Amino acid sequence: MPNPRGGAAAPALTVVGLGAAGASLAWRLAGTGVPFEVVEAPAGSGRRSQDRTWSTWGPPGGPGPFGPLVAASWPRVRVVGPDGTVVTADLGAWRYRMLRSTDLDRAVRERLQRHGVAVREAVVDDLAGVAGRVVDTRPVPVPAGGRTLLLQHFLGYRVRSRRPVFDPRTVTLMDFRTPQPAGGVAFGYVLPTSPTEALVEYTEFSADLLTDAGYRARLGEHLERLRVGPHEVLEEERGVIPMTDARFPASPDPRVLRWGANSGSVRPSTGYSFSALQRQADDLAVQAVRGGPLRLPPAHRPRHLLMDSLVLQALSTGRVDGARFFVDLFARNPVQRVLGFLDGSTTPGEDLALMATSPRVAMLGTVLSRFPGAGGVVGLRR
Ligand SMILES: Cc1cc2nc3c(=O)[nH]c(=O)nc-3n(C[C@H](O)[C@H](O)[C@H](O)COP(=O)(O)OP(=O)(O)OC[C@H]3O[C@@H](n4cnc5c(N)ncnc54)[C@H](O)[C@@H]3O)c2cc1C
């Protein structure tokens, strides 16, 4: 295989993909003296990930080194029950934050350029042609072998309304006044950036995708429910994120570290990965500076993965009413405990406290269903 960089010395490390994972690692490696390069699929190539917004939450300063790139942040979150009951929570020093992938892409490329790191635009189909160690962040198909696979699928509009209708200090994480699918859950999500502008999404965790018209109808109904009134749609955002307890296999090639959504960094119960990727990127950058083979730092703790697996199964089998489950979680716990759990930072004591507020009979039934003779598992068994 010819050297695709035209004869220059091979870098010690190639990062394939400049999405959330690749950009997080590249940012940290720039200026460390580790010789590396990045290969990213060209825009319009069909492999390039679509632009998106990444939301995350936590203490001041972050996420990771990207605090200065935060496009909007909120001190309060709320959850709305099917009957319109509102649970609002003040985040204290924490913030719910949103970054735009376009801002991150631009900032990382500028930083790499300043440090003389090449970003090659190419579609990588075969890693045999990539020299040295490789961190491969390209997407992979969802692996088989999990107990449950739900899809988090959504359509969002960034809207501008004529009248001031949004509260720019409060994110609506989940508004369950939407019709609920069997074996899953559906909700509206609102990230307001001014009294007249917000990203409003319709999201489902369920087995089957909707048609395009289906998403538009559900989102239109939700905009009416919010009494947004006459508005323009400035942008659309859509996505499908697998929520699964399947394990993502490592690359069979020892010089290739598969990392990102392709290695299970997405939290199965939430579809979020951005803050787990920051923790992993910190660790990987330290390893790369030290030299030697790179080892994948775990994205999530085993007990959190077990809890997620039970929640996914309980949702998909209909054992728990998803809307009630999430509303109760927020109503019966301090918000930092819930968000800390969803982000993987809770202690075992906090996890026990959370479990004590979950629907115990349904969750126990889910646990028992895993033991032969104690009741079969129904639903999305794979
Ligand atoms: C629309 C959407 C919104 C999301 N919002 C959130 C959120 O708010 N918060 C959160 O925590 N998580 C969110 N997620 C989940 C998850 O965090 C993201 O999917 C995240 O981008 C995963 O990071 P990644 O680096 O693994 O993959 P990506 O960000 O998709 O990066 C993969 C990179 O590889 C490149 N690539 C692909 N194929 C090739 C190839 N053959 N050759 C070269 N390059 C290639 C792509 O162009 C891309 O840059 C969202 C997911 C989606 C789809």
The ligand as an SDF file (V2000), in Angstrom:
LIG
                    3D

 53 58  0  0  0  0  0  0  0  0999 V2000
  -28.0580   13.7340   15.7660 C   0  0  0  0  0  0  0  0  0  0  0  0
  -27.3680   13.2300   17.0220 C   0  0  0  0  0  0  0  0  0  0  0  0
  -27.3820   14.0350   18.1650 C   0  0  0  0  0  0  0  0  0  0  0  0
  -26.7270   13.5780   19.3250 C   0  0  0  0  0  0  0  0  0  0  0  0
  -26.7760   14.3810   20.4280 N   0  0  0  0  0  0  0  0  0  0  0  0
  -26.0900   14.0000   21.5320 C   0  0  0  0  0  0  0  0  0  0  0  0
  -26.0580   14.8560   22.6640 C   0  0  0  0  0  0  0  0  0  0  0  0
  -26.7360   15.8880   22.7020 O   0  0  0  0  0  0  0  0  0  0  0  0
  -25.2890   14.5050   23.7350 N   0  0  0  0  0  0  0  0  0  0  0  0
  -24.5580   13.3450   23.7370 C   0  0  0  0  0  0  0  0  0  0  0  0
  -23.8480   13.0640   24.7080 O   0  0  0  0  0  0  0  0  0  0  0  0
  -24.6270   12.4850   22.6880 N   0  0  0  0  0  0  0  0  0  0  0  0
  -25.3690   12.7840   21.5910 C   0  0  0  0  0  0  0  0  0  0  0  0
  -25.4070   11.9330   20.5210 N   0  0  0  0  0  0  0  0  0  0  0  0
  -24.7940   10.5870   20.6400 C   0  0  0  0  0  0  0  0  0  0  0  0
  -23.2730   10.5880   20.4600 C   0  0  0  0  0  0  0  0  0  0  0  0
  -22.6680   11.3850   21.4500 O   0  0  0  0  0  0  0  0  0  0  0  0
  -22.8540   11.1040   19.1110 C   0  0  0  0  0  0  0  0  0  0  0  0
  -23.2830   10.2050   18.1330 O   0  0  0  0  0  0  0  0  0  0  0  0
  -21.3390   11.3340   18.9600 C   0  0  0  0  0  0  0  0  0  0  0  0
  -21.1620   12.1180   17.8170 O   0  0  0  0  0  0  0  0  0  0  0  0
  -20.5470   10.0280   18.8770 C   0  0  0  0  0  0  0  0  0  0  0  0
  -19.1910   10.3550   18.6700 O   0  0  0  0  0  0  0  0  0  0  0  0
  -18.2320    9.4970   17.7160 P   0  0  0  0  0  0  0  0  0  0  0  0
  -16.9700   10.2470   17.5910 O   0  0  0  0  0  0  0  0  0  0  0  0
  -18.2100    8.0970   18.1850 O   0  0  0  0  0  0  0  0  0  0  0  0
  -18.9860    9.4850   16.3200 O   0  0  0  0  0  0  0  0  0  0  0  0
  -19.1130   10.6950   15.3140 P   0  0  0  0  0  0  0  0  0  0  0  0
  -19.2490   11.9630   16.0630 O   0  0  0  0  0  0  0  0  0  0  0  0
  -20.1830   10.3280   14.3510 O   0  0  0  0  0  0  0  0  0  0  0  0
  -17.7020   10.7130   14.6010 O   0  0  0  0  0  0  0  0  0  0  0  0
  -17.2920    9.7190   13.6690 C   0  0  0  0  0  0  0  0  0  0  0  0
  -16.3910   10.4270   12.6650 C   0  0  0  0  0  0  0  0  0  0  0  0
  -15.8720    9.4930   11.7230 O   0  0  0  0  0  0  0  0  0  0  0  0
  -15.9880   10.0560   10.4270 C   0  0  0  0  0  0  0  0  0  0  0  0
  -16.0640    8.9300    9.4950 N   0  0  0  0  0  0  0  0  0  0  0  0
  -17.0780    8.0440    9.3430 C   0  0  0  0  0  0  0  0  0  0  0  0
  -16.7580    7.1050    8.4250 N   0  0  0  0  0  0  0  0  0  0  0  0
  -15.5250    7.4250    7.9760 C   0  0  0  0  0  0  0  0  0  0  0  0
  -14.6450    6.8310    7.0260 C   0  0  0  0  0  0  0  0  0  0  0  0
  -14.9890    5.7190    6.3490 N   0  0  0  0  0  0  0  0  0  0  0  0
  -13.4410    7.4080    6.8010 N   0  0  0  0  0  0  0  0  0  0  0  0
  -13.0720    8.5290    7.4900 C   0  0  0  0  0  0  0  0  0  0  0  0
  -13.8590    9.1190    8.4180 N   0  0  0  0  0  0  0  0  0  0  0  0
  -15.0660    8.5750    8.6550 C   0  0  0  0  0  0  0  0  0  0  0  0
  -17.2420   10.8950   10.4800 C   0  0  0  0  0  0  0  0  0  0  0  0
  -17.2730   11.9030    9.4840 O   0  0  0  0  0  0  0  0  0  0  0  0
  -17.1480   11.4800   11.8830 C   0  0  0  0  0  0  0  0  0  0  0  0
  -16.4230   12.6750   11.9220 O   0  0  0  0  0  0  0  0  0  0  0  0
  -26.0650   12.3240   19.3470 C   0  0  0  0  0  0  0  0  0  0  0  0
  -26.0970   11.5310   18.2030 C   0  0  0  0  0  0  0  0  0  0  0  0
  -26.7470   11.9720   17.0610 C   0  0  0  0  0  0  0  0  0  0  0  0
  -26.7820   11.0610   15.8530 C   0  0  0  0  0  0  0  0  0  0  0  0
  1  2  1  0
  2  3  1  0
  2 52  2  0
  3  4  2  0
  4  5  1  0
  4 50  1  0
  5  6  2  0
  6  7  1  0
  6 13  1  0
  7  8  2  0
  7  9  1  0
  9 10  1  0
 10 11  2  0
 10 12  1  0
 12 13  2  0
 13 14  1  0
 14 15  1  0
 14 50  1  0
 15 16  1  0
 16 17  1  0
 16 18  1  0
 18 19  1  0
 18 20  1  0
 20 21  1  0
 20 22  1  0
 22 23  1  0
 23 24  1  0
 24 25  2  0
 24 26  1  0
 24 27  1  0
 27 28  1  0
 28 29  2  0
 28 30  1  0
 28 31  1  0
 31 32  1  0
 32 33  1  0
 33 34  1  0
 33 48  1  0
 34 35  1  0
 35 36  1  0
 35 46  1  0
 36 37  1  0
 36 45  1  0
 37 38  2  0
 38 39  1  0
 39 40  1  0
 39 45  2  0
 40 41  1  0
 40 42  2  0
 42 43  1  0
 43 44  2  0
 44 45  1  0
 46 47  1  0
 46 48  1  0
 48 49  1  0
 50 51  2  0
 51 52  1  0
 52 53  1  0
M  END
$$$$
